Amino acid sequence: MTSKTEKQTFCRVCEPSCGLIASLEDGAITSLKPDREHPITKGFACHKGLAVLDIHQDPDRLNWPLMRRGANLERTSWGEAAVTVGDRIKALQATYGDHAIGVYTGNPLAFNSTAGPAIGSFVSAIGSRRNFSSGTQDCSNKFAASEAVFGSSTIHPIPDIGHTDFLLILGANPRVSHMSFVSIADPIAELRAAKKRGARLVFVDPRLNESVSGLGELLQIKPDTDTYLLAAMVNHCFSHGLIDAAVTTQYAQGLDHLRAFAAEYSAQKVASVVGLSAEAIEQMATDFATAERAAVYMSTGVNMGRQGALAYWLLYMLSFITGNLGRQGGNKYAQGFYPAAKAGATRGQAPTFEDSPFGSIRKIRGSLPGNLMADMILNDPNPIRGLVVISGNPLLSIGNSQQMKAALEKLEFLVVIDIYPSATSEYADVVLPATDMLERADINLSGLGLQYQPFVQFTEPMTKPGFERRPEWQIMALLEQGYEQGNIDEAQIPDPFSRLNHMLKASDTSIEALMNEPVPVKVLPSPNPETFFDSVIQTEAGLIDCCPDSMADARTRCADIFKELERESPSQLKMISRRTNYMLNSWFHNLTRLKRPKHRDNPLYMHPDDAADRQITAGEIVTIANNAGALEVRVEMDATLRPGVVAMTHGWGHQGSSMQTAASFPGANCNVLLPSGPDSFDPFSNQSFMTGIPVEVRPSVSGRAV
């Protein structure tokens, strides 16, 4: 007799943690649907989250531990794999020292509450100090700036969309990508409701993106110039008396230094660089400052430029000096189930920079610049010889893919832990299969401090792990045992939820308490926004640092980049990243249901005027190139782009993949065109330069219509 049941769980593709219902027959998941009874997400779930069932059922997944024997990866046991990894790491360290081992962690781990502590324990056990993460590809600017301004890398006040009268959104497309660093299930519904009650929504973007239509208005800025727009808006507020004196007098430190910095960037001075009129900039600043309640938000379209940290600093300065930070309708801090602001506090310590063969470098939340990883393998006097990659695909996600390929080929030992084979795992000596989100227990840790409506939820595994897959926390514990003991003893693996239970005490709950509830969700109170200044700020003085000393070099660099942009040719094309509803970085590529007819590759999008100037027609194969590399790709016309801007979707380039669907629709890896090395990232934040990339486009010698 067939046994049927339904279980509540939640999505771990991005921050909102949308509630889901899994239907099972005889222990196997047969369907996944939105949880309409969920007290917060209320039946919302996007198609990417629901497509996780396709990943779970994908026959191309990794199922067994694999070890390279000669030219081939062959099936092995967990015991042999763990001991081999431990022995190889120890052998490299005995020959070259602890610096010979590096670790890279990928984006999915941000949505995995049990993996982090286990990875940290493993890294500590092997003594690795050369650690990298995908955070330096998309969001380390925010960690660095918040650390400088608020005294903690985990303070990120979010826009109070439900009460604001004016919302300024920079470099974001919520209709396609939700809202990174805002944990909100259905942002478009919230934006639509705000619009309906009369709020003004303004998007700043080089493209008329999908979110603008029907919701707001567009300031079509030049790529990677948002820092100067924000500086000019801050300057305008100072010069026209649009400052909340009561707030700044009580809570500001270094306000005069902020004023002096912003004075260098008047609207008249920056207008030609940002591509907007001085009048439009000044009017926007006035409208923001005089709105009854105004909020501001920025995402990866700004993060991934050359000055994402400065932009994030200025974003909060605009909110703060106009009296909109820490108030209803402005930008508020939502604590969630644990006071994470204190957990990320610097306790007055300035960033520590160390000398290296590639200049003075620092770590952001434990991570070195990802754009230096290949150099530390290829060009360092004491190179990385062995690398452990966990839930990441640096070959397709870090700039200058040809250099990264050479680096992976040079490694003496590479371990990859993932749910899929990847471009990176093709070079691995050991490949270990991880569970997907439906096969592991979890709580929604990723939205901590970012939740629009705070809640905490526990999920048990929906089904037993298939084949010989294991959750990352367990894999890391086995590797640590293999390294320290030379064998494995699963009885000694620590409880992955002990740390989380400790954190949950702050909200008077526990894993067991959540499990015993009819719905394993605890809705938490929304904080009073005004408590931000009294209990959240973690600077030594307890004040907002309006012009951090630690950012002095970044401000000098800002002036140098401005001069460079002033000299730039008007005909220079700039490439930006284009998000799509039918892809997610590089790990949704094997899903047939997402390969719609118009989404089977990642063409180069051009404005028709730019194409006409270069005698390029729609469907033609073109060459897009710069100093980093070159690609031949199909071109499509896109009048939503600002002239002078081209766009491609990142994460493609699966030629020769063992994944059938991905190999059938490989696309082109546009990261070939991204720079790497010492001058390819912001030294203050380690954030890689990944958007607003100078390129040239010309008809290909082999050009043809398709």
Number of C-alpha atoms within 10 A of each C-alpha: 4 7 9 13 13 14 18 25 30 26 24 26 21 24 24 29 28 27 27 25 21 22 18 18 13 12 14 17 20 13 14 21 20 24 22 15 14 20 14 22 21 16 19 17 22 18 13 18 20 17 17 20 19 17 21 18 13 15 11 15 21 23 20 20 24 23 22 15 11 8 7 11 17 15 16 16 12 20 17 17 23 25 22 19 24 22 16 16 22 18 12 19 18 11 9 15 16 18 17 23 27 25 23 22 23 18 19 17 21 19 22 22 20 24 21 18 16 21 23 12 15 23 20 12 13 19 15 16 18 22 20 25 26 26 24 27 24 22 23 29 33 27 22 29 28 24 30 28 27 28 30 26 26 23 28 24 26 24 27 23 26 17 17 27 22 26 28 20 22 24 23 23 27 19 17 17 17 20 23 20 24 24 24 24 26 20 19 18 11 14 20 17 15 21 21 11 12 12 23 21 23 19 26 24 25 27 27 20 21 14 18 19 10 9 20 18 16 18 19 18 22 22 26 28 23 29 25 27 27 25 28 27 27 31 25 26 24 19 14 11 11 19 20 15 14 10 16 18 11 11 18 19 19 14 18 13 14 20 19 13 15 22 17 15 23 21 27 14 14 22 20 14 23 24 17 18 15 19 12 13 23 22 14 17 24 16 14 26 26 15 17 14 23 31 31 26 23 26 23 23 26 29 30 28 27 27 29 32 30 26 27 27 26 27 23 26 24 26 21 23 24 27 23 28 29 23 23 20 22 29 29 25 27 27 24 25 25 19 17 18 23 18 12 18 21 18 13 14 12 13 17 11 13 10 9 12 13 14 12 12 21 20 23 24 15 12 21 23 30 26 28 26 27 28 20 22 25 21 15 15 10 14 19 29 24 22 23 21 23 25 20 26 25 28 26 26 23 26 29 23 24 15 19 26 17 14 20 24 16 17 18 15 21 27 22 27 26 27 26 26 21 23 20 19 23 18 20 25 23 25 29 28 25 29 23 23 25 24 19 20 19 25 24 22 22 20 26 24 25 26 24 25 18 22 20 22 21 23 22 17 17 22 17 14 19 18 11 15 23 25 22 27 23 20 23 25 24 27 25 27 23 22 23 17 12 17 18 21 12 11 6 10 17 12 11 19 17 13 12 19 14 13 17 16 13 13 15 9 16 19 21 11 13 18 15 10 10 8 16 20 22 19 14 14 14 15 15 13 19 14 14 19 19 12 11 21 22 27 20 15 13 17 20 26 25 25 24 19 14 17 21 12 11 18 16 10 16 17 14 11 15 18 12 11 15 14 10 11 8 9 11 11 20 19 25 26 18 19 19 17 13 18 20 17 16 20 21 19 26 26 19 16 9 17 17 10 7 8 15 18 19 26 22 27 24 28 19 19 16 19 23 12 9 12 10 23 17 18 17 18 25 24 20 22 18 16 11 17 17 17 20 20 23 23 27 21 20 20 14 16 21 21 20 19 23 31 26 22 23 24 25 25 24 24 16 13 17 16 20 17 17 24 16 15 20 21 23 24 24 30 27 25 24 24 23 27 19 17 14 19 25 24 23 24 27 27 32 35 26 29 22 24 23 17 20 17 22 16 19 17 10 10 17 14 11 9
